[in-house]
Amino acid sequence: MIQNSAAGVQPSRKAGGAATLVASALSNQLGAASGSLAFPVMGPVGVVAVRQLVAAVVLLPLVRPRLRELNWSQWWPVLLLAVSFGTMNLGLYASIQRIGLGLAVTLEFLGPLAVALISSRQKSSALCAVAAAVGVIAITQPEVSMDFLGIGFGLIAACSWAAYILLNRTVGRRIRGIQGTAAATGVSATLFLPVAVVIFVSQPVDGFSVLCAVGAGILASVLPYVADLIALRRVPANLFGVLMSINPVFAAIIGAVALHEDLAMGQWVGISLIVAANAAVLLLGRKPGPKWKEAPRG
């Protein structure tokens, strides 16, 4: 868990932090788009495996977690956090493969939205929940021909992200700094290492696909991690959460421009509703008290 000490910062520093977060969101979605280009060769599982390995190679030497000093009460949330890393990224990438970047990322964002809604005791939260529900109906457009499996993968990613947030709170209380997050990234990478070996040995993998998968690891894990660390020292936690809402917007735009994904007007409205609901619940539901924010996603 990273403590936010941004209260009372100068406007120029806050503006710089906000710009950093926007750049982080853009990098994250460009990374997801990069990874999707490797799906025909490596599949979502292979891309996630490479992404987790790249994140671990960068994060572990940077943080150097003291693994031998951890006891069982510290290890078990770390292990669960590692599992949530994997299921979150697998669910997202499998969803992207079936229903596209914009819709998959929007569905995934229901996870943190749900956590924010449950944590808030404001009556306005009910309106936010209704808006989000309408948004989900709008983007999924329930029809016989709709890819419900892709929607299901997106919802798995959402549930995994919600679990990730809650587990990060526990890890942050029990392990100092971001050592727990780094340890979980290492465990997740270790679990995916055999998968990467099998994929690279069992089928021909071209350099372009590997480059796209590595690009996903750098753009969607490493750069957002560094950017979020910088931004969390400059902006308050509620602004951090609101700015994170721009991710589905970037995903939809990048999906339409770079990946030639077509979205109907109703789906654009659905994305807007979910983004607005997420921003509203963070702005209206936040009560004064200690500021916190989960560590950037691995």
TIDO-862723 format. One record per residue (C-alpha): x, y, z; residue number from 1. Coordinates in Angstrom, 3 decimals, decimal comma. Example, Ala and Ser with C-alpha at 12.3 -4.5 7.8 and 13.67 -1.06 7.14 Angstrom:
// TIDO-862723
<rec c1="12,300" c2="-4,500" c3="7,800" num="1"/>
<rec c1="13,670" c2="-1,060" c3="7,140" num="2"/>
// end
This chain:
// TIDO-862723
<rec c1="0,000" c2="0,000" c3="0,000" num="1"/>
<rec c1="1,373" c2="3,376" c3="-0,947" num="2"/>
<rec c1="0,556" c2="6,274" c3="1,318" num="3"/>
<rec c1="-0,498" c2="9,413" c3="-0,501" num="4"/>
<rec c1="1,115" c2="12,567" c3="0,845" num="5"/>
<rec c1="-0,198" c2="14,902" c3="-1,833" num="6"/>
<rec c1="-2,438" c2="17,033" c3="0,381" num="7"/>
<rec c1="-1,536" c2="20,692" c3="0,147" num="8"/>
<rec c1="0,832" c2="20,375" c3="-2,780" num="9"/>
<rec c1="1,367" c2="23,317" c3="-5,101" num="10"/>
<rec c1="-1,039" c2="23,576" c3="-8,077" num="11"/>
<rec c1="1,853" c2="23,174" c3="-10,519" num="12"/>
<rec c1="2,935" c2="19,924" c3="-8,858" num="13"/>
<rec c1="-0,657" c2="18,684" c3="-8,815" num="14"/>
<rec c1="-1,035" c2="19,523" c3="-12,511" num="15"/>
<rec c1="2,200" c2="17,664" c3="-13,236" num="16"/>
<rec c1="0,950" c2="14,669" c3="-11,288" num="17"/>
<rec c1="-2,347" c2="14,698" c3="-13,165" num="18"/>
<rec c1="-0,510" c2="14,833" c3="-16,503" num="19"/>
<rec c1="1,642" c2="11,902" c3="-15,375" num="20"/>
<rec c1="-1,466" c2="9,866" c3="-14,565" num="21"/>
<rec c1="-2,990" c2="10,595" c3="-17,959" num="22"/>
<rec c1="0,256" c2="9,471" c3="-19,587" num="23"/>
<rec c1="0,185" c2="6,347" c3="-17,408" num="24"/>
<rec c1="-3,345" c2="5,505" c3="-18,548" num="25"/>
<rec c1="-2,396" c2="6,027" c3="-22,188" num="26"/>
<rec c1="0,688" c2="3,814" c3="-21,799" num="27"/>
<rec c1="-1,407" c2="1,126" c3="-20,106" num="28"/>
<rec c1="-3,899" c2="0,916" c3="-22,966" num="29"/>
<rec c1="-1,216" c2="1,103" c3="-25,646" num="30"/>
<rec c1="0,381" c2="-1,857" c3="-23,874" num="31"/>
<rec c1="-2,865" c2="-3,804" c3="-23,962" num="32"/>
<rec c1="-3,223" c2="-3,037" c3="-27,673" num="33"/>
<rec c1="0,380" c2="-4,113" c3="-28,260" num="34"/>
<rec c1="-0,235" c2="-7,404" c3="-26,482" num="35"/>
<rec c1="-3,357" c2="-8,089" c3="-28,548" num="36"/>
<rec c1="-1,240" c2="-8,064" c3="-31,725" num="37"/>
<rec c1="0,554" c2="-11,184" c3="-30,433" num="38"/>
<rec c1="-2,686" c2="-13,133" c3="-29,801" num="39"/>
<rec c1="-2,660" c2="-14,982" c3="-33,170" num="40"/>
<rec c1="0,730" c2="-16,540" c3="-32,336" num="41"/>
<rec c1="0,955" c2="-16,705" c3="-28,540" num="42"/>
<rec c1="-2,649" c2="-16,375" c3="-27,417" num="43"/>
<rec c1="-3,726" c2="-14,365" c3="-24,353" num="44"/>
<rec c1="-2,037" c2="-16,837" c3="-21,979" num="45"/>
<rec c1="1,340" c2="-16,469" c3="-23,680" num="46"/>
<rec c1="1,109" c2="-12,678" c3="-23,734" num="47"/>
<rec c1="0,204" c2="-12,551" c3="-20,042" num="48"/>
<rec c1="3,087" c2="-14,897" c3="-19,221" num="49"/>
<rec c1="5,598" c2="-12,635" c3="-20,987" num="50"/>
<rec c1="4,044" c2="-9,541" c3="-19,437" num="51"/>
<rec c1="4,331" c2="-10,944" c3="-15,906" num="52"/>
<rec c1="7,933" c2="-11,986" c3="-16,486" num="53"/>
<rec c1="8,898" c2="-8,554" c3="-17,794" num="54"/>
<rec c1="7,237" c2="-6,869" c3="-14,800" num="55"/>
<rec c1="9,090" c2="-9,144" c3="-12,367" num="56"/>
<rec c1="12,463" c2="-8,652" c3="-14,080" num="57"/>
<rec c1="12,118" c2="-4,883" c3="-13,633" num="58"/>
<rec c1="10,332" c2="-4,703" c3="-10,280" num="59"/>
<rec c1="12,228" c2="-7,250" c3="-8,188" num="60"/>
<rec c1="15,714" c2="-5,706" c3="-8,615" num="61"/>
<rec c1="14,209" c2="-2,261" c3="-8,052" num="62"/>
<rec c1="12,426" c2="-3,062" c3="-4,785" num="63"/>
<rec c1="14,477" c2="-6,032" c3="-3,525" num="64"/>
<rec c1="11,814" c2="-7,457" c3="-1,186" num="65"/>
<rec c1="13,162" c2="-9,274" c3="1,890" num="66"/>
<rec c1="11,345" c2="-12,538" c3="1,257" num="67"/>
<rec c1="13,109" c2="-14,544" c3="3,983" num="68"/>
<rec c1="11,833" c2="-12,164" c3="6,652" num="69"/>
<rec c1="8,155" c2="-12,717" c3="5,787" num="70"/>
<rec c1="6,044" c2="-14,930" c3="8,068" num="71"/>
<rec c1="2,933" c2="-16,903" c3="7,113" num="72"/>
<rec c1="0,512" c2="-14,094" c3="8,069" num="73"/>
<rec c1="2,365" c2="-11,932" c3="5,527" num="74"/>
<rec c1="2,857" c2="-14,621" c3="2,896" num="75"/>
<rec c1="-0,738" c2="-15,753" c3="2,469" num="76"/>
<rec c1="-2,101" c2="-12,375" c3="1,252" num="77"/>
<rec c1="0,966" c2="-12,075" c3="-0,992" num="78"/>
<rec c1="0,172" c2="-15,452" c3="-2,568" num="79"/>
<rec c1="-3,484" c2="-14,504" c3="-3,060" num="80"/>
<rec c1="-2,371" c2="-11,193" c3="-4,544" num="81"/>
<rec c1="-0,177" c2="-13,105" c3="-6,999" num="82"/>
<rec c1="-3,189" c2="-15,202" c3="-8,038" num="83"/>
<rec c1="-5,283" c2="-12,064" c3="-8,495" num="84"/>
<rec c1="-2,509" c2="-10,609" c3="-10,701" num="85"/>
<rec c1="-2,716" c2="-13,607" c3="-12,988" num="86"/>
<rec c1="-6,497" c2="-13,985" c3="-13,172" num="87"/>
<rec c1="-6,961" c2="-10,230" c3="-13,662" num="88"/>
<rec c1="-4,628" c2="-10,067" c3="-16,656" num="89"/>
<rec c1="-5,751" c2="-13,402" c3="-18,100" num="90"/>
<rec c1="-9,396" c2="-12,392" c3="-17,848" num="91"/>
<rec c1="-8,706" c2="-9,004" c3="-19,431" num="92"/>
<rec c1="-6,622" c2="-10,319" c3="-22,341" num="93"/>
<rec c1="-9,026" c2="-13,201" c3="-23,032" num="94"/>
<rec c1="-11,854" c2="-10,667" c3="-23,062" num="95"/>
<rec c1="-9,938" c2="-8,332" c3="-25,379" num="96"/>
<rec c1="-9,427" c2="-11,206" c3="-27,810" num="97"/>
<rec c1="-13,174" c2="-11,858" c3="-28,019" num="98"/>
<rec c1="-14,953" c2="-8,496" c3="-27,606" num="99"/>
<rec c1="-12,252" c2="-5,884" c3="-28,207" num="100"/>
<rec c1="-10,114" c2="-3,545" c3="-26,155" num="101"/>
<rec c1="-12,647" c2="-0,812" c3="-25,365" num="102"/>
<rec c1="-15,434" c2="-3,050" c3="-24,076" num="103"/>
<rec c1="-13,102" c2="-5,394" c3="-22,173" num="104"/>
<rec c1="-11,355" c2="-2,585" c3="-20,290" num="105"/>
<rec c1="-14,695" c2="-0,946" c3="-19,472" num="106"/>
<rec c1="-16,051" c2="-4,174" c3="-18,010" num="107"/>
<rec c1="-12,842" c2="-4,632" c3="-16,012" num="108"/>
<rec c1="-13,356" c2="-1,196" c3="-14,479" num="109"/>
<rec c1="-16,511" c2="-2,430" c3="-12,784" num="110"/>
<rec c1="-14,171" c2="-4,045" c3="-10,221" num="111"/>
<rec c1="-12,758" c2="-0,877" c3="-8,644" num="112"/>
<rec c1="-16,142" c2="0,795" c3="-9,105" num="113"/>
<rec c1="-17,795" c2="-1,942" c3="-7,047" num="114"/>
<rec c1="-15,208" c2="-1,549" c3="-4,286" num="115"/>
<rec c1="-15,747" c2="2,219" c3="-4,238" num="116"/>
<rec c1="-19,539" c2="1,799" c3="-4,143" num="117"/>
<rec c1="-19,419" c2="-0,726" c3="-1,306" num="118"/>
<rec c1="-17,004" c2="1,461" c3="0,665" num="119"/>
<rec c1="-19,194" c2="4,539" c3="0,291" num="120"/>
<rec c1="-22,145" c2="5,226" c3="2,569" num="121"/>
<rec c1="-23,489" c2="8,109" c3="0,535" num="122"/>
<rec c1="-27,007" c2="7,893" c3="-0,923" num="123"/>
<rec c1="-25,572" c2="9,114" c3="-4,211" num="124"/>
<rec c1="-23,787" c2="5,754" c3="-4,483" num="125"/>
<rec c1="-27,093" c2="4,112" c3="-5,381" num="126"/>
<rec c1="-27,479" c2="6,445" c3="-8,362" num="127"/>
<rec c1="-23,913" c2="5,677" c3="-9,408" num="128"/>
<rec c1="-24,652" c2="1,955" c3="-9,226" num="129"/>
<rec c1="-27,755" c2="2,383" c3="-11,403" num="130"/>
<rec c1="-25,762" c2="4,418" c3="-13,933" num="131"/>
<rec c1="-23,067" c2="1,732" c3="-14,042" num="132"/>
<rec c1="-25,672" c2="-1,007" c3="-14,506" num="133"/>
<rec c1="-27,253" c2="0,898" c3="-17,396" num="134"/>
<rec c1="-23,779" c2="1,355" c3="-18,852" num="135"/>
<rec c1="-23,105" c2="-2,393" c3="-18,720" num="136"/>
<rec c1="-26,386" c2="-3,129" c3="-20,504" num="137"/>
<rec c1="-25,555" c2="-0,511" c3="-23,128" num="138"/>
<rec c1="-22,062" c2="-1,803" c3="-23,927" num="139"/>
<rec c1="-22,972" c2="-5,489" c3="-23,898" num="140"/>
<rec c1="-26,157" c2="-4,979" c3="-25,915" num="141"/>
<rec c1="-27,639" c2="-8,387" c3="-24,960" num="142"/>
<rec c1="-28,465" c2="-10,275" c3="-28,117" num="143"/>
<rec c1="-28,350" c2="-13,886" c3="-29,228" num="144"/>
<rec c1="-25,217" c2="-13,178" c3="-31,263" num="145"/>
<rec c1="-23,363" c2="-11,434" c3="-28,413" num="146"/>
<rec c1="-20,151" c2="-13,028" c3="-27,180" num="147"/>
<rec c1="-21,167" c2="-13,771" c3="-23,602" num="148"/>
<rec c1="-17,943" c2="-15,696" c3="-22,998" num="149"/>
<rec c1="-15,947" c2="-12,551" c3="-23,756" num="150"/>
<rec c1="-18,204" c2="-10,592" c3="-21,411" num="151"/>
<rec c1="-17,679" c2="-13,266" c3="-18,767" num="152"/>
<rec c1="-13,908" c2="-12,976" c3="-19,080" num="153"/>
<rec c1="-14,212" c2="-9,208" c3="-18,657" num="154"/>
<rec c1="-16,272" c2="-9,683" c3="-15,489" num="155"/>
<rec c1="-13,688" c2="-12,174" c3="-14,162" num="156"/>
<rec c1="-11,072" c2="-9,470" c3="-14,686" num="157"/>
<rec c1="-13,327" c2="-7,019" c3="-12,808" num="158"/>
<rec c1="-13,740" c2="-9,386" c3="-9,846" num="159"/>
<rec c1="-10,001" c2="-10,049" c3="-9,825" num="160"/>
<rec c1="-9,240" c2="-6,325" c3="-9,799" num="161"/>
<rec c1="-11,636" c2="-5,833" c3="-6,880" num="162"/>
<rec c1="-9,895" c2="-8,671" c3="-5,017" num="163"/>
<rec c1="-6,540" c2="-7,121" c3="-5,909" num="164"/>
<rec c1="-7,536" c2="-3,815" c3="-4,311" num="165"/>
<rec c1="-8,742" c2="-5,467" c3="-1,095" num="166"/>
<rec c1="-5,699" c2="-7,744" c3="-0,874" num="167"/>
<rec c1="-3,372" c2="-4,798" c3="-1,441" num="168"/>
<rec c1="-4,876" c2="-3,144" c3="1,620" num="169"/>
<rec c1="-4,073" c2="-6,227" c3="3,677" num="170"/>
<rec c1="-0,587" c2="-6,584" c3="2,226" num="171"/>
<rec c1="0,102" c2="-2,896" c3="2,800" num="172"/>
<rec c1="-0,852" c2="-3,178" c3="6,466" num="173"/>
<rec c1="1,392" c2="-6,193" c3="7,040" num="174"/>
<rec c1="4,433" c2="-5,491" c3="4,860" num="175"/>
<rec c1="6,287" c2="-2,215" c3="4,784" num="176"/>
<rec c1="6,410" c2="-0,187" c3="1,598" num="177"/>
<rec c1="5,793" c2="-1,955" c3="-1,705" num="178"/>
<rec c1="7,771" c2="-5,095" c3="-0,894" num="179"/>
<rec c1="4,547" c2="-7,121" c3="-0,805" num="180"/>
<rec c1="3,515" c2="-5,999" c3="-4,269" num="181"/>
<rec c1="6,976" c2="-6,812" c3="-5,626" num="182"/>
<rec c1="6,911" c2="-10,233" c3="-3,959" num="183"/>
<rec c1="3,480" c2="-10,977" c3="-5,450" num="184"/>
<rec c1="4,738" c2="-9,965" c3="-8,892" num="185"/>
<rec c1="7,646" c2="-12,384" c3="-8,503" num="186"/>
<rec c1="5,360" c2="-15,235" c3="-7,430" num="187"/>
<rec c1="3,007" c2="-14,557" c3="-10,336" num="188"/>
<rec c1="5,918" c2="-14,537" c3="-12,790" num="189"/>
<rec c1="7,186" c2="-17,826" c3="-11,340" num="190"/>
<rec c1="3,773" c2="-19,420" c3="-11,871" num="191"/>
<rec c1="3,691" c2="-18,241" c3="-15,479" num="192"/>
<rec c1="7,282" c2="-19,221" c3="-16,291" num="193"/>
<rec c1="6,426" c2="-22,875" c3="-17,167" num="194"/>
<rec c1="3,591" c2="-21,601" c3="-19,378" num="195"/>
<rec c1="5,987" c2="-19,357" c3="-21,275" num="196"/>
<rec c1="8,478" c2="-22,207" c3="-21,693" num="197"/>
<rec c1="5,806" c2="-24,582" c3="-23,054" num="198"/>
<rec c1="4,523" c2="-21,988" c3="-25,521" num="199"/>
<rec c1="7,984" c2="-21,079" c3="-26,814" num="200"/>
<rec c1="9,035" c2="-24,748" c3="-27,134" num="201"/>
<rec c1="5,826" c2="-26,232" c3="-28,559" num="202"/>
<rec c1="5,182" c2="-23,742" c3="-31,354" num="203"/>
<rec c1="7,118" c2="-21,330" c3="-33,566" num="204"/>
<rec c1="7,072" c2="-17,825" c3="-32,115" num="205"/>
<rec c1="8,203" c2="-14,993" c3="-34,374" num="206"/>
<rec c1="10,165" c2="-11,978" c3="-33,215" num="207"/>
<rec c1="7,317" c2="-9,552" c3="-33,878" num="208"/>
<rec c1="4,972" c2="-11,396" c3="-31,505" num="209"/>
<rec c1="7,629" c2="-11,531" c3="-28,790" num="210"/>
<rec c1="8,291" c2="-7,815" c3="-29,257" num="211"/>
<rec c1="4,564" c2="-7,057" c3="-28,924" num="212"/>
<rec c1="4,303" c2="-9,161" c3="-25,756" num="213"/>
<rec c1="7,384" c2="-7,521" c3="-24,233" num="214"/>
<rec c1="5,932" c2="-4,164" c3="-25,237" num="215"/>
<rec c1="2,795" c2="-5,060" c3="-23,287" num="216"/>
<rec c1="4,930" c2="-5,759" c3="-20,219" num="217"/>
<rec c1="6,788" c2="-2,457" c3="-20,502" num="218"/>
<rec c1="3,886" c2="-0,229" c3="-21,527" num="219"/>
<rec c1="1,164" c2="-1,827" c3="-19,380" num="220"/>
<rec c1="3,192" c2="-2,711" c3="-16,267" num="221"/>
<rec c1="6,608" c2="-1,059" c3="-15,951" num="222"/>
<rec c1="5,907" c2="2,479" c3="-17,198" num="223"/>
<rec c1="2,518" c2="2,838" c3="-15,433" num="224"/>
<rec c1="4,137" c2="1,540" c3="-12,249" num="225"/>
<rec c1="6,828" c2="4,243" c3="-12,318" num="226"/>
<rec c1="4,371" c2="6,944" c3="-13,414" num="227"/>
<rec c1="1,878" c2="6,079" c3="-10,664" num="228"/>
<rec c1="4,597" c2="6,157" c3="-8,018" num="229"/>
<rec c1="5,509" c2="9,684" c3="-9,133" num="230"/>
<rec c1="1,898" c2="10,857" c3="-9,393" num="231"/>
<rec c1="0,848" c2="9,503" c3="-5,993" num="232"/>
<rec c1="3,253" c2="11,953" c3="-4,378" num="233"/>
<rec c1="1,634" c2="14,890" c3="-6,180" num="234"/>
<rec c1="-2,119" c2="14,325" c3="-6,310" num="235"/>
<rec c1="-4,669" c2="13,396" c3="-3,624" num="236"/>
<rec c1="-6,110" c2="9,885" c3="-3,603" num="237"/>
<rec c1="-9,567" c2="10,896" c3="-4,827" num="238"/>
<rec c1="-8,117" c2="12,715" c3="-7,853" num="239"/>
<rec c1="-5,955" c2="9,663" c3="-8,573" num="240"/>
<rec c1="-9,081" c2="7,496" c3="-8,675" num="241"/>
<rec c1="-11,002" c2="9,910" c3="-10,870" num="242"/>
<rec c1="-8,166" c2="10,188" c3="-13,376" num="243"/>
<rec c1="-7,955" c2="6,389" c3="-13,526" num="244"/>
<rec c1="-11,436" c2="6,550" c3="-15,062" num="245"/>
<rec c1="-9,894" c2="7,765" c3="-18,296" num="246"/>
<rec c1="-8,577" c2="4,241" c3="-18,975" num="247"/>
<rec c1="-11,778" c2="2,951" c3="-20,650" num="248"/>
<rec c1="-11,916" c2="6,088" c3="-22,796" num="249"/>
<rec c1="-8,348" c2="5,598" c3="-24,008" num="250"/>
<rec c1="-9,048" c2="1,891" c3="-24,536" num="251"/>
<rec c1="-12,079" c2="2,626" c3="-26,702" num="252"/>
<rec c1="-10,251" c2="5,257" c3="-28,760" num="253"/>
<rec c1="-7,115" c2="3,132" c3="-29,259" num="254"/>
<rec c1="-9,250" c2="0,106" c3="-30,090" num="255"/>
<rec c1="-11,152" c2="2,079" c3="-32,726" num="256"/>
<rec c1="-8,116" c2="3,815" c3="-34,259" num="257"/>
<rec c1="-5,302" c2="1,288" c3="-33,968" num="258"/>
<rec c1="-7,173" c2="-2,034" c3="-33,910" num="259"/>
<rec c1="-10,098" c2="-1,007" c3="-36,161" num="260"/>
<rec c1="-12,721" c2="-2,012" c3="-33,604" num="261"/>
<rec c1="-16,178" c2="-0,670" c3="-34,348" num="262"/>
<rec c1="-18,329" c2="0,506" c3="-31,448" num="263"/>
<rec c1="-21,986" c2="1,405" c3="-31,776" num="264"/>
<rec c1="-23,258" c2="4,705" c3="-30,411" num="265"/>
<rec c1="-25,003" c2="2,878" c3="-27,569" num="266"/>
<rec c1="-21,710" c2="1,269" c3="-26,544" num="267"/>
<rec c1="-19,973" c2="4,647" c3="-26,459" num="268"/>
<rec c1="-22,797" c2="5,865" c3="-24,211" num="269"/>
<rec c1="-22,318" c2="2,825" c3="-21,968" num="270"/>
<rec c1="-18,595" c2="3,479" c3="-21,637" num="271"/>
<rec c1="-19,321" c2="7,113" c3="-20,753" num="272"/>
<rec c1="-21,854" c2="6,097" c3="-18,100" num="273"/>
<rec c1="-19,452" c2="3,722" c3="-16,374" num="274"/>
<rec c1="-16,627" c2="6,269" c3="-16,437" num="275"/>
<rec c1="-18,969" c2="8,937" c3="-15,055" num="276"/>
<rec c1="-20,235" c2="6,587" c3="-12,338" num="277"/>
<rec c1="-16,689" c2="5,759" c3="-11,287" num="278"/>
<rec c1="-15,703" c2="9,435" c3="-11,135" num="279"/>
<rec c1="-18,880" c2="10,418" c3="-9,291" num="280"/>
<rec c1="-18,610" c2="7,777" c3="-6,594" num="281"/>
<rec c1="-14,996" c2="8,764" c3="-5,929" num="282"/>
<rec c1="-15,801" c2="12,475" c3="-5,782" num="283"/>
<rec c1="-19,025" c2="12,227" c3="-3,799" num="284"/>
<rec c1="-18,355" c2="9,175" c3="-1,668" num="285"/>
<rec c1="-14,917" c2="10,013" c3="-0,319" num="286"/>
<rec c1="-14,975" c2="11,005" c3="3,355" num="287"/>
<rec c1="-12,213" c2="12,866" c3="5,164" num="288"/>
<rec c1="-9,631" c2="10,580" c3="6,646" num="289"/>
<rec c1="-6,354" c2="8,849" c3="5,844" num="290"/>
<rec c1="-5,640" c2="8,787" c3="2,150" num="291"/>
<rec c1="-4,604" c2="5,554" c3="0,536" num="292"/>
<rec c1="-4,327" c2="4,034" c3="-2,854" num="293"/>
<rec c1="-3,506" c2="0,505" c3="-3,873" num="294"/>
<rec c1="-0,168" c2="-0,029" c3="-5,536" num="295"/>
<rec c1="-0,152" c2="0,101" c3="-9,336" num="296"/>
<rec c1="-1,267" c2="-3,053" c3="-11,033" num="297"/>
<rec c1="1,363" c2="-5,587" c3="-11,966" num="298"/>
// end
